[in-house]
Amino acid sequence: MINPSEVSWLDKVSWDANGLVPVIAQEASTNDVLMFAWMNREALSKTIETGRAVYFSRSRQRLWFKGEESGHVQQVREVRLDCDEDVVLLKVEQVSGIACHTGRHSCFFQKFEGSADSGNWVAVDPVLKDPEHIYK
């Protein structure tokens, strides 16, 4: 098993004060942005090791293997680091086509419509599966 504290390529990442880096998951086949999450060193190391997206859940304060409850796993096809070395991009294959806990393809399903003084966020993408049937 890889010990993340001893892996030098992890040192290139600009981790924030909490030891985290923001991560964008993008569907490899369509370039749709699926979700945003966080990783710590261990999560990024496990992602590389397993070929499966592993994030760090700030609310649970633990590793979160994407799809561990829902079955909506992300198979990682490519990992990129941005020019400032402070954001990771995962190009993934989204198993089942659902990335969002709301049962939608993408977490970015709300679109702003209107103007600055009378606008609103509108859900523009359909629910593909009722979350009540995803999470037990």
Secondary structure, 3 states (H helix, E strand, C coil): CCCHHHCHHHHHCCCCCCCCEEEEEEECCCCCEEEEEEECHHHHHHHHHHCECEEEECCCCEEEECCCCCCCCEEEEEEEECCCCCCEEEEEEEHHHCCCCCCCCCCCCEEEECCCCCCEEEECCCCCCCHHHHCC
